[in-house]
Amino acid sequence: MNDKPYFEQAIEILSSGGWIMIPLFCLGFIAFFVAARLFLFFLRGHFNKTSIEECEDWVRDSSHAEGQVGEIIRYSQDGVESLSDIQNRFSEIRTAEMPRLNQNITMLTILVNAAPLMGLLGTVLGMLTTFYGISLGGSESTTNIVASGIHEALITTQMGLCLAIPGYFVIYFLRQKVIDYESFLVRLESITLQQFSNRASS
């Protein structure tokens, strides 16, 4: 029976995957950082939680607007004199935000796609170790080499898939968030233009 703590057992298992586990860990850490940054952006923005009625009230009186939505509303209204000014403000917001969000999504996609490929590289390296052990003969040390090679091949493959499979779901979810954010900006721009037109005609 193994009395070692689970943490130490996990470290031993992962370290048996060879040097390829180091770039896999780095890749996973960077992917987690990029995904967390995108999640925080959408979480702090409260774009999905802001109803149309709230947007209309905040556009009428921007002093009541809260959070990032409030910042967008105030920026789109301060100092504007025509409908084209409002449209230009929203174009500036899209130009500032959308390319950055899409770049992060693209980077996350590259990292997630690279994970199983890097795991496959570890599989190849592990099989090379296995074939090397087989070529040495049937001694006890040879058996250990073959076993370690197979172990390395399986661990790296598993690690790559564990990063990639949930990563694809995260990417899909974040892509939908980007689409929702863009739709929200279009809806907010329409409300702002309508409110400005109503004030100008009254």
C-alpha positions in Angstrom: 0.0 0.0 0.0 1.4 3.4 -0.9 1.4 5.8 2.1 2.6 8.8 0.2 0.3 11.9 0.1 -1.8 12.2 -3.1 0.1 15.3 -4.1 3.5 13.5 -4.0 2.0 10.6 -5.9 0.7 13.0 -8.6 4.1 14.7 -8.9 5.8 11.3 -9.4 3.3 10.2 -12.0 3.5 13.4 -13.9 7.3 13.6 -13.7 7.5 10.1 -15.2 6.2 11.6 -18.4 9.6 13.0 -19.2 10.8 16.5 -20.2 7.8 17.0 -22.5 5.6 17.5 -19.5 7.3 20.8 -18.8 6.2 22.5 -22.0 2.8 20.8 -21.6 2.4 22.4 -18.2 3.6 25.8 -19.5 1.1 25.5 -22.4 -1.7 24.6 -20.0 -0.9 27.5 -17.7 -0.8 30.0 -20.5 -4.1 28.7 -21.9 -5.7 28.9 -18.4 -4.4 32.5 -18.0 -5.9 33.6 -21.4 -9.2 31.9 -20.7 -9.4 33.4 -17.2 -8.7 36.9 -18.5 -11.6 36.5 -21.0 -13.9 35.1 -18.4 -13.2 38.1 -16.1 -13.8 40.6 -18.9 -17.3 39.2 -19.5 -18.0 38.6 -15.8 -17.2 42.2 -14.8 -19.0 43.6 -17.8 -22.5 42.2 -16.8 -23.5 42.4 -20.5 -25.9 39.5 -20.3 -27.4 40.6 -17.0 -28.2 44.1 -18.2 -31.8 44.1 -19.6 -33.1 46.3 -22.4 -35.2 48.3 -19.9 -32.1 49.0 -17.8 -30.1 50.1 -20.8 -33.0 52.5 -21.8 -33.1 53.9 -18.3 -29.3 54.3 -18.2 -29.2 56.0 -21.6 -31.9 58.5 -20.5 -29.8 59.3 -17.4 -26.2 58.1 -17.7 -25.5 59.1 -14.0 -27.4 55.9 -13.0 -25.4 53.7 -15.3 -23.2 51.1 -13.5 -20.1 49.1 -14.4 -18.5 48.8 -17.8 -21.9 49.2 -19.4 -22.2 52.6 -17.7 -18.7 53.6 -19.0 -19.7 52.7 -22.6 -23.0 54.7 -22.2 -21.2 57.8 -20.8 -18.5 57.6 -23.5 -21.1 57.3 -26.2 -23.0 60.4 -25.0 -20.4 62.9 -23.6 -20.0 65.8 -26.0 -21.9 64.3 -28.9 -23.8 66.7 -31.2 -25.2 64.4 -33.9 -26.2 60.8 -34.7 -22.9 60.3 -36.6 -21.0 61.3 -33.5 -22.7 58.5 -31.6 -22.0 56.0 -34.4 -18.4 57.0 -34.4 -18.1 56.5 -30.7 -19.5 53.0 -30.9 -17.2 52.2 -33.9 -14.3 53.3 -31.7 -15.5 50.9 -28.9 -15.7 48.0 -31.4 -12.3 48.8 -32.9 -10.8 48.9 -29.4 -12.4 45.8 -28.0 -13.3 43.3 -30.7 -9.8 42.7 -32.2 -8.4 42.2 -28.8 -11.1 39.7 -27.8 -10.7 37.8 -31.1 -6.9 37.8 -30.8 -7.3 36.2 -27.3 -9.7 33.6 -28.7 -7.3 32.8 -31.6 -4.4 32.4 -29.2 -6.4 30.2 -26.9 -7.4 28.1 -29.9 -3.8 27.7 -31.0 -2.8 26.6 -27.4 -5.6 24.1 -27.2 -4.8 22.6 -30.6 -1.1 22.4 -29.7 -1.8 20.4 -26.5 -2.7 17.0 -28.2 0.1 17.5 -30.7 2.6 18.0 -27.9 1.1 14.9 -26.1 1.6 13.0 -29.4 5.3 14.1 -29.4 5.6 12.7 -25.9 4.0 9.4 -27.1 6.6 9.1 -29.9 9.4 9.8 -27.5 8.1 7.2 -25.1 7.8 4.6 -27.8 11.3 5.3 -28.9 12.4 4.6 -25.4 10.3 1.4 -25.4 11.9 0.2 -28.7 15.3 1.0 -27.3 14.7 -1.2 -24.3 13.4 -4.0 -26.4 16.5 -3.9 -28.5 18.7 -4.4 -25.5 17.4 -7.9 -24.7 15.4 -9.5 -21.9 17.2 -8.4 -18.7 15.5 -6.8 -15.7 16.9 -3.4 -16.5 15.5 -3.7 -20.0 12.1 -4.5 -18.7 12.3 -1.3 -16.6 13.2 0.7 -19.7 10.4 -0.7 -21.7 7.9 0.0 -18.8 9.1 3.6 -18.3 8.8 4.2 -22.1 5.3 2.9 -22.2 4.4 4.9 -19.1 5.9 8.1 -20.6 3.9 7.6 -23.8 0.6 7.1 -22.0 1.1 10.0 -19.5 1.9 12.6 -22.2 -1.0 11.5 -24.4 -3.4 11.7 -21.4 -2.1 15.1 -20.4 -2.5 16.5 -23.9 -6.1 15.2 -24.2 -7.0 16.5 -20.7 -5.9 19.9 -21.8 -7.5 19.8 -25.2 -11.0 18.3 -24.6 -12.2 20.8 -22.0 -10.4 23.5 -23.9 -12.6 23.1 -27.0 -15.7 23.6 -24.8 -14.2 26.7 -23.2 -13.4 28.1 -26.7 -16.9 27.5 -27.9 -18.4 29.2 -24.8 -16.1 32.2 -25.1 -16.9 32.6 -28.8 -20.6 32.7 -27.9 -19.7 35.4 -25.3 -17.9 37.5 -27.9 -20.9 37.2 -30.3 -23.3 38.2 -27.4 -21.1 41.1 -26.6 -21.1 42.4 -30.2 -24.9 42.0 -30.3 -25.1 43.9 -27.0 -23.1 46.8 -28.5 -25.4 46.9 -31.5 -28.5 46.9 -29.3 -27.0 49.6 -27.0 -26.1 51.7 -30.0 -29.7 51.5 -31.4 -31.1 52.5 -28.0 -28.7 55.4 -27.8 -29.5 56.7 -31.3 -33.2 56.4 -30.6 -33.0 58.3 -27.3 -30.8 61.0 -29.0 -33.3 61.4 -31.8 -36.2 61.7 -29.3 -34.4 64.4 -27.4 -33.5 66.3 -30.5 -37.1 66.2 -31.8 -38.7 67.2 -28.6 
